[in-house]
Amino acid sequence: MSEYRVGMHVHGKVTGIQPYGAFVSLDEKHQGLIHISECKYGFVGDINKLLQIGDMIEVVILDIDEYTQKISLSLRCLTEPQVTNLRKLENVHQTHKHYWTNRNTVIGFTPIEQNIEQWISEGLKDTVKIK
């Protein structure tokens, strides 16, 4: 296990798909799991529409359990989040002076109500019409 480290970008082959994620073979001895939440930003209704058995993919190692030697992988880390209605953190600091106060700035979280339309449209793209 010494050849793998957290944060490494590695290539592997999808060897199995379950409703909760995909198993990826990194080499002859090591296999990892991409949890469904680590496949892409946003909602993933069916992982089979993103990955197929036999696909060669690049992933990032998120974690290696020191006791079980299980490897957690991510595809989501390789893509930029689609930020539509939020300012990036670095822009906030450039446009606003920082004063030491007890007031916290909350950046990055929006109510479900503001995102529901986008999530519905993403979900509808994945649906298939049955005649």
PyMOL CGO cylinders between C-alpha atoms (Angstrom):
from pymol import cmd
from pymol.cgo import CYLINDER

trace = [
    CYLINDER, 0.00, 0.00, 0.00, 3.02, 2.25, 0.30, 0.3, 1, 1, 1, 1, 1, 1,
    CYLINDER, 3.02, 2.25, 0.30, 2.87, 3.27, -3.38, 0.3, 1, 1, 1, 1, 1, 1,
    CYLINDER, 2.87, 3.27, -3.38, -0.50, 5.01, -2.92, 0.3, 1, 1, 1, 1, 1, 1,
    CYLINDER, -0.50, 5.01, -2.92, -1.00, 8.26, -1.02, 0.3, 1, 1, 1, 1, 1, 1,
    CYLINDER, -1.00, 8.26, -1.02, -4.01, 10.46, -0.27, 0.3, 1, 1, 1, 1, 1, 1,
    CYLINDER, -4.01, 10.46, -0.27, -4.37, 13.12, -2.95, 0.3, 1, 1, 1, 1, 1, 1,
    CYLINDER, -4.37, 13.12, -2.95, -2.70, 11.11, -5.72, 0.3, 1, 1, 1, 1, 1, 1,
    CYLINDER, -2.70, 11.11, -5.72, -4.22, 11.09, -9.21, 0.3, 1, 1, 1, 1, 1, 1,
    CYLINDER, -4.22, 11.09, -9.21, -4.29, 7.49, -10.43, 0.3, 1, 1, 1, 1, 1, 1,
    CYLINDER, -4.29, 7.49, -10.43, -5.75, 5.59, -13.37, 0.3, 1, 1, 1, 1, 1, 1,
    CYLINDER, -5.75, 5.59, -13.37, -7.91, 2.53, -12.95, 0.3, 1, 1, 1, 1, 1, 1,
    CYLINDER, -7.91, 2.53, -12.95, -10.50, 0.30, -14.54, 0.3, 1, 1, 1, 1, 1, 1,
    CYLINDER, -10.50, 0.30, -14.54, -14.13, 0.11, -13.41, 0.3, 1, 1, 1, 1, 1, 1,
    CYLINDER, -14.13, 0.11, -13.41, -14.68, -3.50, -12.32, 0.3, 1, 1, 1, 1, 1, 1,
    CYLINDER, -14.68, -3.50, -12.32, -18.07, -3.34, -10.64, 0.3, 1, 1, 1, 1, 1, 1,
    CYLINDER, -18.07, -3.34, -10.64, -21.06, -1.06, -10.21, 0.3, 1, 1, 1, 1, 1, 1,
    CYLINDER, -21.06, -1.06, -10.21, -23.51, -1.05, -7.31, 0.3, 1, 1, 1, 1, 1, 1,
    CYLINDER, -23.51, -1.05, -7.31, -26.30, 1.42, -6.45, 0.3, 1, 1, 1, 1, 1, 1,
    CYLINDER, -26.30, 1.42, -6.45, -24.01, 3.04, -3.87, 0.3, 1, 1, 1, 1, 1, 1,
    CYLINDER, -24.01, 3.04, -3.87, -20.88, 3.41, -6.03, 0.3, 1, 1, 1, 1, 1, 1,
    CYLINDER, -20.88, 3.41, -6.03, -18.34, 1.89, -8.40, 0.3, 1, 1, 1, 1, 1, 1,
    CYLINDER, -18.34, 1.89, -8.40, -15.37, -0.36, -7.72, 0.3, 1, 1, 1, 1, 1, 1,
    CYLINDER, -15.37, -0.36, -7.72, -12.15, 0.54, -9.51, 0.3, 1, 1, 1, 1, 1, 1,
    CYLINDER, -12.15, 0.54, -9.51, -9.13, -1.72, -9.91, 0.3, 1, 1, 1, 1, 1, 1,
    CYLINDER, -9.13, -1.72, -9.91, -5.95, 0.34, -9.53, 0.3, 1, 1, 1, 1, 1, 1,
    CYLINDER, -5.95, 0.34, -9.53, -3.54, -2.55, -10.12, 0.3, 1, 1, 1, 1, 1, 1,
    CYLINDER, -3.54, -2.55, -10.12, -3.45, -6.32, -9.62, 0.3, 1, 1, 1, 1, 1, 1,
    CYLINDER, -3.45, -6.32, -9.62, -3.52, -6.04, -5.81, 0.3, 1, 1, 1, 1, 1, 1,
    CYLINDER, -3.52, -6.04, -5.81, -5.43, -2.83, -5.07, 0.3, 1, 1, 1, 1, 1, 1,
    CYLINDER, -5.43, -2.83, -5.07, -9.04, -1.83, -5.58, 0.3, 1, 1, 1, 1, 1, 1,
    CYLINDER, -9.04, -1.83, -5.58, -10.96, 1.22, -4.43, 0.3, 1, 1, 1, 1, 1, 1,
    CYLINDER, -10.96, 1.22, -4.43, -14.53, 2.49, -4.24, 0.3, 1, 1, 1, 1, 1, 1,
    CYLINDER, -14.53, 2.49, -4.24, -15.99, 5.66, -5.72, 0.3, 1, 1, 1, 1, 1, 1,
    CYLINDER, -15.99, 5.66, -5.72, -19.03, 6.45, -3.58, 0.3, 1, 1, 1, 1, 1, 1,
    CYLINDER, -19.03, 6.45, -3.58, -21.98, 7.71, -5.65, 0.3, 1, 1, 1, 1, 1, 1,
    CYLINDER, -21.98, 7.71, -5.65, -21.67, 11.14, -4.00, 0.3, 1, 1, 1, 1, 1, 1,
    CYLINDER, -21.67, 11.14, -4.00, -18.09, 11.40, -5.32, 0.3, 1, 1, 1, 1, 1, 1,
    CYLINDER, -18.09, 11.40, -5.32, -19.03, 10.81, -8.97, 0.3, 1, 1, 1, 1, 1, 1,
    CYLINDER, -19.03, 10.81, -8.97, -20.04, 14.37, -9.82, 0.3, 1, 1, 1, 1, 1, 1,
    CYLINDER, -20.04, 14.37, -9.82, -21.36, 17.56, -8.27, 0.3, 1, 1, 1, 1, 1, 1,
    CYLINDER, -21.36, 17.56, -8.27, -25.11, 17.53, -7.83, 0.3, 1, 1, 1, 1, 1, 1,
    CYLINDER, -25.11, 17.53, -7.83, -27.57, 14.67, -7.75, 0.3, 1, 1, 1, 1, 1, 1,
    CYLINDER, -27.57, 14.67, -7.75, -26.67, 11.29, -9.28, 0.3, 1, 1, 1, 1, 1, 1,
    CYLINDER, -26.67, 11.29, -9.28, -29.81, 9.26, -9.87, 0.3, 1, 1, 1, 1, 1, 1,
    CYLINDER, -29.81, 9.26, -9.87, -28.25, 6.34, -11.72, 0.3, 1, 1, 1, 1, 1, 1,
    CYLINDER, -28.25, 6.34, -11.72, -24.51, 5.68, -11.57, 0.3, 1, 1, 1, 1, 1, 1,
    CYLINDER, -24.51, 5.68, -11.57, -24.81, 3.43, -14.64, 0.3, 1, 1, 1, 1, 1, 1,
    CYLINDER, -24.81, 3.43, -14.64, -25.36, 6.52, -16.77, 0.3, 1, 1, 1, 1, 1, 1,
    CYLINDER, -25.36, 6.52, -16.77, -21.96, 7.89, -15.69, 0.3, 1, 1, 1, 1, 1, 1,
    CYLINDER, -21.96, 7.89, -15.69, -19.79, 4.78, -15.56, 0.3, 1, 1, 1, 1, 1, 1,
    CYLINDER, -19.79, 4.78, -15.56, -19.72, 1.39, -17.25, 0.3, 1, 1, 1, 1, 1, 1,
    CYLINDER, -19.72, 1.39, -17.25, -17.79, -1.76, -16.34, 0.3, 1, 1, 1, 1, 1, 1,
    CYLINDER, -17.79, -1.76, -16.34, -14.51, -1.72, -18.25, 0.3, 1, 1, 1, 1, 1, 1,
    CYLINDER, -14.51, -1.72, -18.25, -14.17, 2.08, -18.40, 0.3, 1, 1, 1, 1, 1, 1,
    CYLINDER, -14.17, 2.08, -18.40, -10.62, 3.35, -17.86, 0.3, 1, 1, 1, 1, 1, 1,
    CYLINDER, -10.62, 3.35, -17.86, -10.82, 6.44, -15.65, 0.3, 1, 1, 1, 1, 1, 1,
    CYLINDER, -10.82, 6.44, -15.65, -8.65, 8.85, -13.71, 0.3, 1, 1, 1, 1, 1, 1,
    CYLINDER, -8.65, 8.85, -13.71, -9.52, 9.26, -10.04, 0.3, 1, 1, 1, 1, 1, 1,
    CYLINDER, -9.52, 9.26, -10.04, -8.19, 10.98, -6.93, 0.3, 1, 1, 1, 1, 1, 1,
    CYLINDER, -8.19, 10.98, -6.93, -7.43, 9.03, -3.74, 0.3, 1, 1, 1, 1, 1, 1,
    CYLINDER, -7.43, 9.03, -3.74, -9.51, 10.58, -0.94, 0.3, 1, 1, 1, 1, 1, 1,
    CYLINDER, -9.51, 10.58, -0.94, -8.65, 8.24, 1.90, 0.3, 1, 1, 1, 1, 1, 1,
    CYLINDER, -8.65, 8.24, 1.90, -6.86, 5.00, 2.75, 0.3, 1, 1, 1, 1, 1, 1,
    CYLINDER, -6.86, 5.00, 2.75, -8.16, 3.28, 5.87, 0.3, 1, 1, 1, 1, 1, 1,
    CYLINDER, -8.16, 3.28, 5.87, -5.10, 2.30, 7.88, 0.3, 1, 1, 1, 1, 1, 1,
    CYLINDER, -5.10, 2.30, 7.88, -6.75, -0.76, 9.43, 0.3, 1, 1, 1, 1, 1, 1,
    CYLINDER, -6.75, -0.76, 9.43, -8.72, -2.27, 6.54, 0.3, 1, 1, 1, 1, 1, 1,
    CYLINDER, -8.72, -2.27, 6.54, -6.56, -0.82, 3.72, 0.3, 1, 1, 1, 1, 1, 1,
    CYLINDER, -6.56, -0.82, 3.72, -9.76, 0.21, 1.87, 0.3, 1, 1, 1, 1, 1, 1,
    CYLINDER, -9.76, 0.21, 1.87, -9.20, 3.02, -0.64, 0.3, 1, 1, 1, 1, 1, 1,
    CYLINDER, -9.20, 3.02, -0.64, -11.81, 5.76, -1.14, 0.3, 1, 1, 1, 1, 1, 1,
    CYLINDER, -11.81, 5.76, -1.14, -11.74, 7.40, -4.57, 0.3, 1, 1, 1, 1, 1, 1,
    CYLINDER, -11.74, 7.40, -4.57, -13.29, 10.46, -6.21, 0.3, 1, 1, 1, 1, 1, 1,
    CYLINDER, -13.29, 10.46, -6.21, -14.13, 11.60, -9.73, 0.3, 1, 1, 1, 1, 1, 1,
    CYLINDER, -14.13, 11.60, -9.73, -15.73, 14.78, -8.43, 0.3, 1, 1, 1, 1, 1, 1,
    CYLINDER, -15.73, 14.78, -8.43, -12.37, 16.18, -7.30, 0.3, 1, 1, 1, 1, 1, 1,
    CYLINDER, -12.37, 16.18, -7.30, -11.23, 16.32, -10.92, 0.3, 1, 1, 1, 1, 1, 1,
    CYLINDER, -11.23, 16.32, -10.92, -13.98, 18.71, -12.00, 0.3, 1, 1, 1, 1, 1, 1,
    CYLINDER, -13.98, 18.71, -12.00, -14.74, 22.31, -11.12, 0.3, 1, 1, 1, 1, 1, 1,
    CYLINDER, -14.74, 22.31, -11.12, -17.97, 22.83, -9.20, 0.3, 1, 1, 1, 1, 1, 1,
    CYLINDER, -17.97, 22.83, -9.20, -20.63, 24.60, -11.22, 0.3, 1, 1, 1, 1, 1, 1,
    CYLINDER, -20.63, 24.60, -11.22, -21.14, 27.69, -9.09, 0.3, 1, 1, 1, 1, 1, 1,
    CYLINDER, -21.14, 27.69, -9.09, -23.99, 29.66, -10.60, 0.3, 1, 1, 1, 1, 1, 1,
    CYLINDER, -23.99, 29.66, -10.60, -25.30, 32.04, -7.99, 0.3, 1, 1, 1, 1, 1, 1,
    CYLINDER, -25.30, 32.04, -7.99, -22.41, 32.24, -5.53, 0.3, 1, 1, 1, 1, 1, 1,
    CYLINDER, -22.41, 32.24, -5.53, -19.38, 34.43, -5.58, 0.3, 1, 1, 1, 1, 1, 1,
    CYLINDER, -19.38, 34.43, -5.58, -16.05, 32.72, -5.27, 0.3, 1, 1, 1, 1, 1, 1,
    CYLINDER, -16.05, 32.72, -5.27, -14.39, 33.15, -1.90, 0.3, 1, 1, 1, 1, 1, 1,
    CYLINDER, -14.39, 33.15, -1.90, -11.34, 34.98, -3.28, 0.3, 1, 1, 1, 1, 1, 1,
    CYLINDER, -11.34, 34.98, -3.28, -13.58, 37.57, -4.96, 0.3, 1, 1, 1, 1, 1, 1,
    CYLINDER, -13.58, 37.57, -4.96, -15.35, 38.25, -1.67, 0.3, 1, 1, 1, 1, 1, 1,
    CYLINDER, -15.35, 38.25, -1.67, -12.08, 39.11, 0.04, 0.3, 1, 1, 1, 1, 1, 1,
    CYLINDER, -12.08, 39.11, 0.04, -11.04, 41.38, -2.84, 0.3, 1, 1, 1, 1, 1, 1,
    CYLINDER, -11.04, 41.38, -2.84, -14.27, 43.36, -2.88, 0.3, 1, 1, 1, 1, 1, 1,
    CYLINDER, -14.27, 43.36, -2.88, -14.97, 43.52, 0.86, 0.3, 1, 1, 1, 1, 1, 1,
    CYLINDER, -14.97, 43.52, 0.86, -12.62, 44.77, 3.52, 0.3, 1, 1, 1, 1, 1, 1,
    CYLINDER, -12.62, 44.77, 3.52, -12.35, 42.48, 6.50, 0.3, 1, 1, 1, 1, 1, 1,
    CYLINDER, -12.35, 42.48, 6.50, -13.02, 43.91, 9.92, 0.3, 1, 1, 1, 1, 1, 1,
    CYLINDER, -13.02, 43.91, 9.92, -12.71, 41.81, 13.04, 0.3, 1, 1, 1, 1, 1, 1,
    CYLINDER, -12.71, 41.81, 13.04, -16.23, 41.41, 14.34, 0.3, 1, 1, 1, 1, 1, 1,
    CYLINDER, -16.23, 41.41, 14.34, -18.39, 38.75, 15.90, 0.3, 1, 1, 1, 1, 1, 1,
    CYLINDER, -18.39, 38.75, 15.90, -20.43, 38.51, 12.69, 0.3, 1, 1, 1, 1, 1, 1,
    CYLINDER, -20.43, 38.51, 12.69, -19.68, 35.45, 10.57, 0.3, 1, 1, 1, 1, 1, 1,
    CYLINDER, -19.68, 35.45, 10.57, -19.77, 35.51, 6.79, 0.3, 1, 1, 1, 1, 1, 1,
    CYLINDER, -19.77, 35.51, 6.79, -21.60, 32.49, 5.43, 0.3, 1, 1, 1, 1, 1, 1,
    CYLINDER, -21.60, 32.49, 5.43, -20.50, 31.67, 1.90, 0.3, 1, 1, 1, 1, 1, 1,
    CYLINDER, -20.50, 31.67, 1.90, -21.23, 28.56, -0.10, 0.3, 1, 1, 1, 1, 1, 1,
    CYLINDER, -21.23, 28.56, -0.10, -24.59, 27.49, 1.27, 0.3, 1, 1, 1, 1, 1, 1,
    CYLINDER, -24.59, 27.49, 1.27, -27.93, 28.31, -0.31, 0.3, 1, 1, 1, 1, 1, 1,
    CYLINDER, -27.93, 28.31, -0.31, -31.42, 27.17, 0.64, 0.3, 1, 1, 1, 1, 1, 1,
    CYLINDER, -31.42, 27.17, 0.64, -32.82, 24.12, -1.14, 0.3, 1, 1, 1, 1, 1, 1,
    CYLINDER, -32.82, 24.12, -1.14, -35.55, 26.35, -2.56, 0.3, 1, 1, 1, 1, 1, 1,
    CYLINDER, -35.55, 26.35, -2.56, -33.00, 28.26, -4.66, 0.3, 1, 1, 1, 1, 1, 1,
    CYLINDER, -33.00, 28.26, -4.66, -31.52, 25.09, -6.20, 0.3, 1, 1, 1, 1, 1, 1,
    CYLINDER, -31.52, 25.09, -6.20, -34.60, 22.91, -6.63, 0.3, 1, 1, 1, 1, 1, 1,
    CYLINDER, -34.60, 22.91, -6.63, -35.39, 24.09, -10.18, 0.3, 1, 1, 1, 1, 1, 1,
    CYLINDER, -35.39, 24.09, -10.18, -31.85, 23.32, -11.36, 0.3, 1, 1, 1, 1, 1, 1,
    CYLINDER, -31.85, 23.32, -11.36, -31.92, 19.89, -9.69, 0.3, 1, 1, 1, 1, 1, 1,
    CYLINDER, -31.92, 19.89, -9.69, -35.27, 19.06, -11.27, 0.3, 1, 1, 1, 1, 1, 1,
    CYLINDER, -35.27, 19.06, -11.27, -34.01, 20.01, -14.74, 0.3, 1, 1, 1, 1, 1, 1,
    CYLINDER, -34.01, 20.01, -14.74, -30.86, 17.89, -14.21, 0.3, 1, 1, 1, 1, 1, 1,
    CYLINDER, -30.86, 17.89, -14.21, -33.00, 14.97, -13.10, 0.3, 1, 1, 1, 1, 1, 1,
    CYLINDER, -33.00, 14.97, -13.10, -35.36, 15.31, -16.06, 0.3, 1, 1, 1, 1, 1, 1,
    CYLINDER, -35.36, 15.31, -16.06, -32.42, 15.16, -18.48, 0.3, 1, 1, 1, 1, 1, 1,
    CYLINDER, -32.42, 15.16, -18.48, -31.71, 11.65, -17.20, 0.3, 1, 1, 1, 1, 1, 1,
    CYLINDER, -31.71, 11.65, -17.20, -35.25, 10.38, -17.65, 0.3, 1, 1, 1, 1, 1, 1,
    CYLINDER, -35.25, 10.38, -17.65, -36.34, 8.31, -20.62, 0.3, 1, 1, 1, 1, 1, 1,
    CYLINDER, -36.34, 8.31, -20.62, -39.79, 8.53, -22.23, 0.3, 1, 1, 1, 1, 1, 1,
    CYLINDER, -39.79, 8.53, -22.23, -41.67, 5.22, -22.34, 0.3, 1, 1, 1, 1, 1, 1,
    CYLINDER, -41.67, 5.22, -22.34, -44.06, 4.81, -25.24, 0.3, 1, 1, 1, 1, 1, 1,
]
cmd.load_cgo(trace, "trace")
